[in-house]
Amino acid sequence: MTAASLPQPAAPDDRAAARGGTFAALAVPAFRLLWIAGLISNVGSWMQSVGAQWQLVDGGSSAVVVALVQTASAAPVLLLALPAGVLGEFLNRRTILVVTQVLQLAASGVLVVLSATGDLGSATLLTLTFVLGAAAAVQLPAAQAITSDVVPPRLIPDAASLTSVSVNVARAVGPAAAGLLIAQLGVTAVFAANALSFLVYLAALLLWRGYVAPPSHPEPFIDATRAGVRYVRHARVVRSLFSRLLLFLVPANALWALLPILAQASFGLGAAGYGLLLAALGIGSIIGAVILPFARARLDVNVVLIVSMAAFGGALCLILLPGSPWAVGAAMVAAGMGWIGVIATVNGVVQGFLPVWVRTRGLSIYQLALFGGTAVGSAAAGAAATLVGAETVVVAAGCLILALAAVQLVLPVRVPRGIGRRIVPVDDGTAPADDGTPSGRATDERRALVIVRYVVRPQDRAAFLDVMGMLAQSRYRTGARTWHLYETAEAAAEIVEMYTVGSWREHIEQLRHRHTEWDAELLQRAAALSTQEPAVEHCVDLALPRTAARPHALDSGRGSVRQSSQGPQVEGA
C-alpha cells in the first residue's frame, strides 16, 4: 500500500500564524467576531446560571435543588453530544449555530415572561434550564470545530485556549453583573440580559457572510456515530486525556455547585459577594490563559496537567482556612488558574490531534466528558453536602484532585510530537472503475473483508510485529470492525492480516479520506519489512440462501431434515 499526497485547502488566514502568541488567533477576523459574540453570550449564560441558583437559594431550596441548576445545564450533553457531533461533522456548522441561537433566544424569552409574571417555580426554572442546555449541547461541537475552519492549524491550541478564556472571562464578569442586577432590578433583569446575549450572537452569525463550509463526506448516521466512538476508543492519546479530564471534573465541580452555599453560609456574603468570588475565579483563569502558551512551549503536557491539578486541588483544601477575605480571594484566583490549565490544555491538545474527518465527533465526546462530569459531579456534591455539609465536601474534593495529580507522576499522559495529522489517500492496489472504486461498488453496503499478505524474514519478525501492533490501532481508528493477524501453516514466513469494515462504501471512505500521514507511515513501515510487495485481496459479504446459511443444526446433530416444496428445511434450529 502506498500513500499519495492529497491537496489540502489553504490554511485560513495564515498571516496570523506567523505572529504566534496567546492572542494571535484574534488577528483572524472571523475568529475575532465569533469570539467576541461568544464572550457576550457566555456572560449572559453565566448571569442566567447565577440568577437561577440565587433565586433557588433565596427561596429556601435545599442544596440538592440548588446543585440541580448545574446538572440541568449539563445533563443534556449526555443525551445529545454524540448525535450533535455527527450533525456538526456533515451539516453546515454556521447554520447549526444560527438554529440553536434561535432556540435559546425563544427559551430565554419564556423564562423572562414567567419570571416577570411571578409564575416561575423551581420545577419550571429547572425545565427551562434543561432546554437551554439541550440547545447548547447541539451547538457546542459545531462551535468548537468551526474554530478549526477559520484559523490556521498552528493556532488551533491557542484558539482553544482563547475559547476557554471566553468562558472564564464570562465567569469573572457574568456573576458580578448578575449580583448587581439582582440587587438593583431583580432576577428577571438577569434573565432578560441572557436573552439579549443570544440575540447579539445571532446577529453576529447573520452578519458573517464569508464562511465556506469545508468539504464533507456524509455517512449513514449510525455508522458515523460508531466511527467517531471507535476512533476515540483506539486513539490512545485522546482516550487518556478524556479519562483524566473526567476524573478531574467529578470532584472539581463541587466548587462550582456549592459555591453559592459557601458564599452565604460559610462566608456570610450576599449576591454581590458571591459574584465577587466567581470574579476572582475568572481573573485566575485569565491569568492562567496568558501563562499557558508559554508553559506548553517549555513543559511537557503531563507536567502542565500536574501543576494545574495541584493548584486547583490545593486551593480547595485551603479556601476554608480561617483568614481574611483577601486569602479567600487568592485561593479563588489559584483555583481559576488551575481550572483553565486543565480544561484548555486538554481541549487544545485534542483539537490539534484529531484529524479533520472525525474532529467534530471527537470534540462531541470531549463535550460529553466535560458536561457529563459537570452533571455527575454537581449532583454528587449536592447530595453529599446534605449529609456532611458543603465545607467538608469541598475540602474532600480538593484532596481527591491532589491525589489525581500525584497519580499523574506515576501514570503520565504521553502526547507524541511530530506525527503527521494531514489526511492522505491510500492506494491499496485496487483497480478503479469509472467511478474510482473497485468493481464500481461506490454505494455497496455489504460488509467488506480485506486480506493483506506479507512475507517477512525471521530476523525482521519482531520488528514487523511491533509495527503491526500500531497498525492494528490505525485500522480500528480508520474504520475496521475486527482485525486479526495470522501466519500460514505451510510457510511461516508468510503473515496474513485480515480485517473487516462495516461496508464496502466505508472501506472506500477509509482509503480516500481517513488516513493521516502517521497512518500512511505505518503502512509504509510494514511494507518495508516484507520481502515482497504486500498482496491485497478484497471480499464483500455474500448472502447465502436461507437454508445454506444455517448448517450448524446438522453439524451439531440437532434438528431433523424434512423436504418441502422449497427444498430441505431444518426443524429445531
PyMOL commands that set and color helices and strands:
alter all, ss='L'
color gray80, all
select helices_A, chain A and resi 24-27+29-58+63-90+93-117+122-150+153-184+187-207+221-234+236-266+271-298+301-318+325-353+356-388+390-410+458-478+504-513+517-528+552-555
alter helices_A, ss='H'
color red, helices_A
select strands_A, chain A and resi 2-3+426-427+448-455+480-487+494-501+535-540+560-562+569-571
alter strands_A, ss='S'
color yellow, strands_A
deselect
rebuild
show_as cartoon
